[in-house]
Amino acid sequence: MKESVTQGAMATPMLFPYEPDQFWQSMREMIREEVAHAQATKPAIPLYETQGLSYKPLYKIAEVCTMFHVSKPTIYDWVKHGKLKPFKVRSRVYFLWQDIQQLFPPTDGK
């Protein structure tokens, strides 16, 4: 084990019982394992569920934007043209799941 690592003229004392190369190699391996684990457990499609309910009845504007991959002004435009009906609860705006479902294109089952 090295007692210090020289960087130019200064010597930095080592505070762990590993060689620097061995330490950084083990750190890289741990990070790769954590990233692989996070990617394996991460759902590909965002789930909009509420515990205790079979479906979530109300959605925030940000969730609707994520579902359709559009911006907030687009959602406001849909409200203006009557495609979506907003529901205010205090100062927040929500949308009903039934209204959102009607905006999805129909599937032929193919």
NORSULHU-V158588 format. One record per pair of residues at least 12 apart in sequence whose C-alpha atoms are under 7 Angstrom apart, sorted by sequence separation. I is the first residue (numbers start at 1). J is the second residue. D is the distance in Angstrom with one decimal. If there is no record, write none. Layout:
BEGIN
i/j/d
I/J/D
I/J/D
END
This chain:
BEGIN
i/j/d
84/99/6.2
1/17/6.9
1/18/6.5
2/19/6.6
1/19/6.0
61/93/6.9
60/93/6.5
61/94/6.4
60/94/4.9
59/94/5.3
60/95/6.6
58/94/5.8
59/95/5.2
58/95/5.4
59/96/6.5
58/96/4.9
59/97/7.0
57/96/5.8
58/97/6.0
57/97/5.3
END
